[in-house]
């Protein structure tokens, strides 16, 4: 068993998301396995701050909320900041969606709808390959990148989440989902100033975003830690 489950989790999600080359994955996996047998001194930093632990627990629920309200079947065509007017298919429609997606692998809205339904059903591991399939056809699809970024940050894979969020922000600098994800990942990496800069924009454009209330508290905490 690997000594660092968090590192292993990040590595596995980075591979699943297609954000790491096979050779790099093999090298890093081998390094983690070797490291599993190495002794470490006690961590002098102590336990994580309670606020960070609570935020990490809440993030998965926020991921589902964002998928429900921001990623309907037509999400790939929505304008920046436009709220969803549709709903993600419920569990009893999942089999039908799966059949439609299998019959039409090139139908981007159907692939997105199925990915979103998987997220809502608590099956992010099944959503990832659907988002990947969309990105294989349309590398800059914002809905797929946002969905993938949310899954990555919910899993604790902060670096991968930042990569996905940056690809969205390069196209839509005020995309609330991407700003939320990037800021949260930077906060969790203790990059207080980075989180503040990103979340300053987020709180301006995403005041009605599902995560806004949580972000306000974390934003204040980051400012206090940064002395700003």
Backbone bond lengths (Angstrom), bond angles and torsions (degrees), N, CA, C in turn:
res aa  C-N    CA-C-N  psi(-1)  N-CA   C-N-CA  omega(-1)  CA-C   N-CA-C  phi
1 X - - - 1.470 - - 1.523 109.49 -
2 X 1.309 118.37 136.17 1.458 121.17 -177.24 1.510 110.86 -70.63
3 X 1.326 114.72 143.54 1.451 120.98 -177.28 1.522 111.68 -70.15
4 X 1.336 116.92 -30.63 1.462 121.30 -175.82 1.521 110.52 -114.87
5 X 1.337 118.50 89.04 1.465 119.66 -179.57 1.513 112.98 -63.24
6 X 1.331 117.75 -32.32 1.469 120.05 179.57 1.525 110.44 -65.29
7 X 1.341 116.39 -43.57 1.460 119.78 179.43 1.524 110.43 -65.50
8 X 1.319 116.17 -41.91 1.468 119.28 178.47 1.526 110.88 -62.87
9 X 1.332 116.04 -42.55 1.462 120.29 179.92 1.520 110.98 -61.03
10 X 1.331 116.79 -45.32 1.465 120.27 178.51 1.529 110.84 -59.67
11 X 1.333 115.75 -42.71 1.454 120.24 -178.29 1.522 110.98 -64.92
12 X 1.333 117.01 -43.70 1.466 120.30 -178.55 1.529 111.43 -65.89
13 X 1.324 116.71 -40.26 1.459 118.73 179.35 1.522 111.57 -70.61
14 X 1.331 116.77 -34.72 1.465 119.29 176.95 1.522 109.93 -63.03
15 X 1.337 116.42 -39.91 1.466 119.35 177.52 1.531 110.60 -67.07
16 X 1.351 116.11 -45.12 1.463 120.09 -178.70 1.521 111.65 -61.41
17 X 1.331 115.69 -34.16 1.460 120.37 -178.73 1.519 112.77 -82.55
18 X 1.347 116.72 -3.31 1.455 119.82 178.95 1.512 113.42 74.73
19 X 1.341 117.00 24.60 1.462 120.33 -175.72 1.529 112.47 -104.76
20 X 1.330 116.99 10.81 1.456 119.80 178.31 1.525 107.93 -143.63
21 X 1.311 116.63 137.74 1.462 121.09 -179.07 1.522 110.16 -70.04
22 X 1.329 116.26 154.27 1.464 120.95 -178.39 1.524 111.42 -59.10
23 X 1.333 117.11 -41.14 1.466 120.36 -179.53 1.522 111.24 -64.85
24 X 1.329 116.65 -41.43 1.462 119.99 178.52 1.522 110.82 -66.58
25 X 1.340 115.77 -38.80 1.466 119.11 177.98 1.528 110.56 -60.12
26 X 1.335 116.97 -47.86 1.464 120.98 -178.67 1.523 111.00 -61.13
27 X 1.331 116.32 -42.35 1.467 120.07 -179.32 1.523 111.43 -64.68
28 X 1.340 116.30 -46.20 1.458 119.73 -178.05 1.523 111.63 -69.37
29 X 1.335 117.18 -36.71 1.454 120.79 177.62 1.525 110.31 -62.57
30 X 1.336 116.86 -43.23 1.461 120.78 178.67 1.523 110.86 -63.01
31 X 1.334 116.08 -39.73 1.465 119.72 178.88 1.522 111.14 -63.99
32 X 1.329 116.96 -40.04 1.459 120.42 178.10 1.522 111.26 -64.70
33 X 1.324 116.95 -39.57 1.456 120.25 -179.94 1.523 111.05 -66.81
34 X 1.340 117.05 -39.59 1.462 119.68 175.78 1.518 110.54 -63.72
35 X 1.331 115.12 -40.57 1.458 120.76 -177.02 1.519 111.82 -67.41
36 X 1.316 117.08 -20.65 1.461 120.04 -178.09 1.518 111.50 -62.40
37 X 1.344 117.02 -23.76 1.460 120.13 -177.23 1.526 112.57 -99.04
38 X 1.325 116.77 1.38 1.471 120.39 -178.65 1.516 110.63 -86.38
39 X 1.328 115.98 139.66 1.460 120.57 176.03 1.518 109.75 -79.13
40 X 1.325 115.55 145.98 1.462 120.60 177.34 1.518 109.55 -128.50
41 X 1.348 116.97 144.29 1.461 118.83 171.38 1.511 109.56 -69.61
42 X 1.316 115.62 162.38 1.464 119.84 178.07 1.515 109.90 -60.10
43 X 1.309 116.49 142.27 1.464 121.90 -178.77 1.519 109.30 -70.69
44 X 1.338 118.21 114.68 1.463 120.32 -177.33 1.517 113.25 -72.30
45 X 1.310 117.89 -10.89 1.458 119.11 -175.63 1.516 112.53 -79.98
46 X 1.347 116.73 -14.57 1.463 118.43 -179.60 1.510 111.33 76.16
47 X 1.318 115.81 -162.32 1.458 120.67 -176.46 1.515 111.01 -81.43
48 X 1.328 114.69 160.84 1.464 119.72 179.41 1.518 110.14 -68.94
49 X 1.346 118.03 150.74 1.460 120.79 177.18 1.517 110.82 -57.47
50 X 1.331 115.72 144.24 1.458 120.73 -178.50 1.519 110.68 -57.05
51 X 1.334 117.29 -40.66 1.461 120.25 -178.24 1.526 110.82 -60.61
52 X 1.329 116.80 -39.46 1.456 119.99 179.44 1.519 111.07 -67.01
53 X 1.331 117.15 -41.14 1.462 121.09 179.02 1.517 110.44 -62.64
54 X 1.327 116.38 -45.26 1.461 120.42 179.28 1.522 110.49 -62.29
55 X 1.332 116.35 -43.14 1.467 119.89 -179.81 1.522 110.89 -61.33
56 X 1.329 116.24 -41.37 1.460 119.33 179.35 1.520 111.41 -64.06
57 X 1.324 116.85 -34.72 1.466 120.42 179.01 1.519 111.35 -70.64
58 X 1.333 116.37 -33.95 1.466 120.94 -176.84 1.523 111.97 -78.38
59 X 1.326 116.99 -25.96 1.457 120.40 -169.59 1.523 113.30 -60.19
60 X 1.333 118.13 -35.63 1.468 119.62 -179.94 1.522 111.20 -64.26
61 X 1.329 116.76 -40.17 1.465 120.00 177.93 1.518 110.72 -65.82
62 X 1.319 116.91 -37.61 1.460 120.87 177.88 1.525 110.26 -64.37
63 X 1.329 116.60 -38.30 1.463 120.57 178.01 1.513 110.82 -56.70
64 X 1.329 116.51 -45.73 1.462 120.60 179.35 1.522 110.28 -65.49
65 X 1.336 116.94 -42.43 1.465 120.11 -179.60 1.517 111.09 -60.52
66 X 1.318 116.61 -42.92 1.463 120.19 179.24 1.521 110.37 -65.04
67 X 1.327 116.94 -41.26 1.465 119.55 179.30 1.519 111.07 -62.21
68 X 1.317 116.84 -41.05 1.463 120.75 -178.29 1.521 111.52 -66.59
69 X 1.339 116.44 -45.75 1.459 119.46 -172.25 1.522 114.84 -92.60
70 X 1.326 117.60 -20.35 1.459 119.63 -175.25 1.520 114.14 -115.18
71 X 1.322 118.43 -9.65 1.451 119.50 -175.16 1.525 112.25 -129.75
72 X 1.336 118.13 68.25 1.461 120.91 174.20 1.519 109.81 -74.13
73 X 1.350 118.01 178.07 1.465 119.36 -179.96 1.518 114.05 -54.50
74 X 1.323 118.19 -29.61 1.467 120.68 -179.86 1.512 112.19 -95.20
75 X 1.351 116.94 19.52 1.463 120.06 -173.87 1.511 112.68 -58.78
76 X 1.336 117.20 -31.19 1.455 118.67 -177.90 1.511 113.09 -62.30
77 X 1.336 117.21 -17.89 1.461 120.20 -177.57 1.526 113.31 -106.40
78 X 1.345 117.90 0.08 1.462 118.80 -174.76 1.527 110.75 -71.92
79 X 1.317 115.56 151.02 1.460 121.20 178.53 1.518 109.53 -79.43
80 X 1.346 118.03 159.26 1.461 120.73 178.73 1.521 111.08 -55.96
81 X 1.334 115.36 127.96 1.457 120.41 176.47 1.505 114.61 78.47
82 X 1.338 117.97 -2.75 1.464 120.34 -178.05 1.518 109.75 -76.01
83 X 1.347 119.07 126.65 1.461 120.26 179.64 1.512 110.74 -71.74
84 X 1.318 116.20 156.33 1.455 120.45 -179.82 1.506 110.50 -75.15
85 X 1.314 115.82 144.15 1.453 119.90 175.95 1.520 110.39 -110.35
86 X 1.328 117.18 -9.98 1.453 121.44 177.92 1.511 110.70 -101.00
87 X 1.324 116.33 -174.72 1.451 120.89 178.13 1.514 109.00 -131.77
88 X 1.326 115.53 151.58 1.448 120.14 177.60 1.525 108.90 -74.81
89 X 1.331 119.29 137.25 1.455 121.14 -178.77 1.524 111.75 -56.19
90 X 1.336 117.05 141.36 1.447 122.34 179.76 1.528 109.78 -78.86
91 X 1.360 115.13 174.59 1.462 120.63 -173.61 1.523 112.36 -59.34
92 X 1.347 116.53 -36.15 1.464 118.55 -177.27 1.525 112.46 -70.42
93 X 1.323 117.38 -10.53 1.467 120.68 177.41 1.522 111.69 -102.58
94 X 1.345 116.31 0.76 1.458 119.67 -174.11 1.528 112.11 -63.16
95 X 1.321 116.58 -43.71 1.468 119.47 -179.35 1.524 111.06 -61.27
96 X 1.328 116.25 -39.03 1.460 119.96 179.00 1.528 110.75 -65.74
97 X 1.326 115.75 -41.37 1.463 119.74 178.01 1.520 110.93 -63.56
98 X 1.333 116.10 -42.23 1.464 120.00 179.17 1.529 110.65 -60.59
99 X 1.328 116.23 -41.50 1.464 120.02 178.97 1.524 110.96 -64.55
100 X 1.332 116.33 -43.12 1.466 120.34 178.88 1.522 110.98 -63.37
101 X 1.335 116.41 -42.09 1.464 120.18 -178.59 1.525 111.01 -66.72
102 X 1.328 116.70 -38.78 1.467 120.13 178.87 1.524 111.16 -67.52
103 X 1.327 115.88 -35.92 1.466 120.03 -179.12 1.519 112.33 -75.01
104 X 1.331 116.42 -25.29 1.472 120.24 -177.11 1.525 109.88 -134.66
105 X 1.342 117.59 70.94 1.466 120.08 -176.94 1.525 113.79 -62.32
106 X 1.327 117.02 -18.70 1.462 119.68 179.20 1.507 114.17 -91.88
107 X 1.330 117.27 0.77 1.465 122.09 -179.42 1.526 108.77 -84.64
108 X 1.325 116.09 97.68 1.464 121.00 -174.47 1.525 113.08 -60.13
109 X 1.340 120.62 -47.91 1.469 119.25 179.28 1.528 113.23 -57.83
110 X 1.336 117.32 -37.13 1.464 119.91 179.15 1.519 110.95 -69.64
111 X 1.322 117.69 -40.77 1.465 120.77 177.43 1.527 110.69 -62.77
112 X 1.333 116.57 -40.94 1.461 120.20 177.88 1.523 111.01 -66.08
113 X 1.318 116.59 -42.07 1.461 120.22 179.61 1.521 110.90 -61.16
114 X 1.332 116.96 -41.11 1.459 120.20 179.20 1.527 110.97 -67.39
115 X 1.332 116.62 -42.55 1.467 119.62 177.40 1.522 110.89 -59.26
116 X 1.331 116.54 -44.72 1.461 120.54 -179.94 1.527 111.36 -64.38
117 X 1.339 116.67 -38.28 1.459 120.92 178.36 1.524 110.63 -64.90
118 X 1.328 116.61 -38.29 1.463 119.93 176.48 1.529 110.74 -62.80
119 X 1.334 116.40 -42.46 1.468 119.73 178.23 1.519 110.28 -60.72
120 X 1.317 115.87 -46.74 1.459 120.33 -178.98 1.526 111.15 -62.11
121 X 1.330 116.49 -32.82 1.464 121.19 -179.48 1.524 112.46 -83.07
122 X 1.330 117.25 3.72 1.456 120.50 180.00 1.519 113.10 76.58
123 X 1.317 116.67 29.66 1.468 121.83 -179.16 1.531 110.79 -123.10
124 X 1.337 117.51 59.34 1.468 119.32 -177.30 1.515 113.06 -61.17
125 X 1.345 117.48 -30.27 1.465 119.64 -179.98 1.519 111.54 -62.90
126 X 1.334 117.08 -26.36 1.464 120.43 176.67 1.527 111.62 -85.53
127 X 1.322 116.31 -23.71 1.464 119.99 178.79 1.525 111.62 -72.85
128 X 1.334 116.74 -34.93 1.468 120.74 -175.15 1.528 112.79 -54.54
129 X 1.350 119.97 -51.36 1.469 117.76 -179.40 1.524 113.77 -64.26
130 X 1.333 117.61 -25.96 1.468 119.59 176.85 1.521 110.40 -70.09
131 X 1.333 116.44 -44.07 1.464 119.17 175.76 1.530 110.22 -62.37
132 X 1.342 116.19 -38.99 1.464 119.65 178.28 1.525 111.22 -61.86
133 X 1.332 116.25 -40.44 1.465 120.27 -179.79 1.522 110.93 -62.07
134 X 1.338 115.88 -39.49 1.464 120.01 177.25 1.524 110.14 -65.09
135 X 1.333 116.37 -44.59 1.463 120.24 -178.05 1.523 111.94 -67.88
136 X 1.330 117.46 -26.72 1.463 119.85 176.23 1.528 110.85 -65.07
137 X 1.321 116.33 -30.94 1.465 121.24 179.20 1.525 111.66 -90.37
138 X 1.329 115.29 -34.64 1.468 121.34 -176.86 1.527 107.82 -138.42
139 X 1.345 117.86 86.64 1.466 121.69 -173.50 1.525 114.77 -57.97
140 X 1.314 117.54 -18.68 1.461 120.45 -177.97 1.526 112.95 -109.40
141 X 1.325 117.44 19.81 1.460 120.24 -179.88 1.524 109.80 -65.63
142 X 1.314 116.14 113.88 1.461 121.46 -173.72 1.521 112.16 -65.05
143 X 1.332 117.35 -42.38 1.460 119.77 -178.64 1.524 111.33 -61.05
144 X 1.332 117.57 -42.32 1.462 120.95 179.32 1.523 111.21 -67.99
145 X 1.330 116.92 -42.12 1.466 120.25 178.72 1.524 111.07 -64.37
146 X 1.336 116.85 -42.60 1.461 119.98 177.49 1.525 110.87 -62.09
147 X 1.326 116.36 -45.40 1.459 119.69 -179.94 1.514 111.77 -61.62
148 X 1.325 116.52 -43.51 1.455 120.97 179.01 1.524 110.95 -65.46
149 X 1.322 117.17 -41.73 1.465 120.78 179.31 1.523 111.25 -60.94
150 X 1.323 116.76 -41.40 1.457 120.68 179.29 1.523 111.56 -64.19
151 X 1.329 116.95 -41.06 1.463 120.25 178.25 1.525 110.35 -65.16
152 X 1.314 116.67 -43.42 1.461 120.62 -179.15 1.521 111.67 -62.69
153 X 1.328 117.56 -45.12 1.461 118.99 -178.59 1.524 110.45 -70.03
154 X 1.332 117.75 -33.28 1.461 120.43 177.08 1.520 111.12 -65.92
155 X 1.332 116.36 -30.04 1.465 120.59 -179.71 1.521 111.95 -82.96
156 X 1.327 117.24 -9.43 1.456 120.63 -176.92 1.513 113.44 92.27
157 X 1.335 117.83 6.18 1.461 121.44 179.91 1.527 109.02 -88.18
158 X 1.331 115.41 77.72 1.459 120.96 -170.35 1.526 113.72 -66.79
159 X 1.334 116.92 -41.20 1.464 118.88 -178.22 1.526 111.27 -64.49
160 X 1.324 116.83 -43.58 1.459 120.15 177.62 1.513 111.93 -63.58
161 X 1.343 115.92 -38.23 1.465 120.33 178.97 1.523 110.71 -63.55
162 X 1.322 116.72 -39.83 1.463 120.60 179.63 1.527 110.58 -65.60
163 X 1.333 116.81 -40.54 1.468 120.18 177.97 1.523 110.20 -59.28
164 X 1.341 116.20 -47.98 1.469 119.95 -179.23 1.523 111.02 -64.57
165 X 1.336 116.97 -43.16 1.464 120.67 -179.61 1.524 111.11 -63.31
166 X 1.322 116.77 -40.35 1.467 119.93 179.55 1.528 111.82 -63.09
167 X 1.323 116.84 -34.40 1.467 119.68 178.01 1.525 110.79 -66.50
168 X 1.324 116.44 -33.39 1.465 119.55 175.33 1.518 110.19 -71.04
169 X 1.336 116.36 -48.00 1.463 120.83 -175.03 1.527 112.27 -65.60
170 X 1.326 117.25 -24.26 1.462 119.74 175.31 1.528 110.84 -64.88
171 X 1.336 115.89 -26.29 1.467 120.82 179.01 1.522 111.58 -98.14
172 X 1.315 115.73 -39.86 1.465 121.76 -176.37 1.531 108.85 -131.65
173 X 1.318 117.92 87.87 1.465 121.35 -174.63 1.521 114.60 -59.48
174 X 1.320 117.72 -17.85 1.465 120.00 -178.49 1.530 112.04 -115.06
175 X 1.320 117.16 27.04 1.459 121.02 176.82 1.528 108.70 -70.19
176 X 1.330 116.88 116.75 1.465 121.12 -173.35 1.520 112.44 -63.47
177 X 1.337 117.78 -41.25 1.460 120.19 -179.53 1.528 110.86 -60.53
178 X 1.330 116.48 -48.11 1.460 120.76 -177.78 1.526 111.42 -66.41
179 X 1.326 117.10 -39.50 1.466 120.23 177.70 1.525 110.89 -63.84
180 X 1.327 116.12 -41.93 1.463 120.08 177.35 1.524 110.67 -60.09
181 X 1.337 116.72 -50.62 1.458 121.32 -177.18 1.525 111.17 -61.41
182 X 1.326 116.81 -48.70 1.467 119.48 -177.57 1.523 110.98 -62.76
183 X 1.327 117.00 -44.00 1.453 119.57 179.05 1.510 112.36 -62.35
184 X 1.338 116.51 -41.87 1.462 119.67 -179.42 1.524 111.01 -65.82
185 X 1.336 116.60 -42.00 1.459 119.86 178.99 1.529 110.95 -63.10
186 X 1.328 117.10 -42.12 1.469 120.52 178.04 1.522 110.97 -65.42
187 X 1.327 116.71 -39.49 1.469 120.55 177.59 1.525 109.85 -60.50
188 X 1.312 116.51 -44.75 1.460 119.76 -177.24 1.522 111.21 -69.18
189 X 1.346 117.48 -23.43 1.460 121.41 175.71 1.530 111.77 -86.68
190 X 1.342 115.92 5.44 1.471 122.97 -179.21 1.521 112.97 65.33
191 X 1.316 116.83 24.25 1.466 121.63 173.07 1.530 106.56 -89.74
192 X 1.326 115.35 79.08 1.467 120.46 -172.29 1.520 111.90 -61.80
193 X 1.332 116.84 -46.57 1.464 119.48 -178.20 1.526 111.68 -65.09
194 X 1.324 116.07 -39.20 1.459 118.95 177.14 1.516 111.96 -62.50
195 X 1.342 115.97 -44.23 1.466 120.15 179.02 1.523 110.89 -63.21
196 X 1.328 116.46 -41.20 1.472 120.60 179.73 1.524 110.52 -61.02
197 X 1.325 116.54 -46.96 1.468 120.20 -178.00 1.530 111.50 -60.88
198 X 1.329 116.27 -43.62 1.468 120.03 -179.02 1.518 110.55 -69.54
199 X 1.319 116.40 -45.52 1.463 119.98 -176.18 1.522 113.48 -72.53
200 X 1.333 117.51 -21.50 1.463 119.05 173.79 1.527 109.61 -61.04
201 X 1.318 116.21 -42.91 1.468 120.49 176.73 1.526 109.89 -68.89
202 X 1.329 116.55 -43.90 1.468 121.21 -178.81 1.524 111.55 -57.07
203 X 1.323 117.29 -47.26 1.463 120.35 -177.24 1.525 111.99 -68.36
204 X 1.325 116.49 -20.49 1.460 119.97 176.60 1.524 111.31 -78.72
205 X 1.336 116.44 -38.95 1.472 119.53 -175.04 1.524 113.55 -103.02
206 X 1.322 117.40 -16.44 1.459 119.69 -173.84 1.508 114.52 -119.79
207 X 1.342 116.81 38.07 1.463 118.96 -176.85 1.520 113.45 -62.71
208 X 1.341 117.19 -20.89 1.464 120.80 179.05 1.531 112.03 -105.62
209 X 1.310 116.94 8.55 1.463 121.53 177.77 1.533 109.17 -66.23
210 X 1.348 118.64 146.50 1.466 120.47 -177.65 1.521 115.01 -56.68
211 X 1.332 118.51 -25.46 1.462 120.94 -177.67 1.520 113.40 -96.93
212 X 1.321 118.34 2.66 1.468 121.09 -171.58 1.523 112.68 -58.38
213 X 1.319 117.33 -42.67 1.471 119.53 -177.71 1.520 111.00 -63.28
214 X 1.323 117.29 -43.03 1.457 120.67 178.09 1.523 110.57 -64.02
215 X 1.328 116.46 -42.26 1.460 120.33 -176.94 1.522 111.25 -63.66
216 X 1.322 117.99 -36.05 1.468 119.54 -179.28 1.529 110.95 -57.97
217 X 1.327 116.78 -42.32 1.458 119.61 178.36 1.512 112.29 -67.47
218 X 1.322 117.32 -42.93 1.460 120.87 179.44 1.526 111.39 -68.13
219 X 1.323 116.09 -34.63 1.466 121.42 178.08 1.527 110.00 -62.64
220 X 1.329 116.32 -45.46 1.469 120.32 178.00 1.522 110.47 -63.03
221 X 1.328 116.64 -39.72 1.461 121.10 179.38 1.526 110.63 -64.59
222 X 1.337 116.85 -42.70 1.465 120.54 179.00 1.523 111.18 -63.67
223 X 1.320 116.62 -40.75 1.467 119.94 178.56 1.524 110.89 -63.28
224 X 1.323 116.35 -39.76 1.468 119.53 178.71 1.527 110.48 -64.59
225 X 1.325 116.38 -42.89 1.467 120.25 -179.18 1.526 111.48 -67.71
226 X 1.338 116.44 -32.63 1.467 120.41 -179.40 1.525 112.14 -85.60
227 X 1.325 116.76 -7.64 1.459 120.30 -177.79 1.506 112.84 69.56
228 X 1.330 116.94 34.90 1.465 121.18 -178.10 1.525 110.85 -112.15
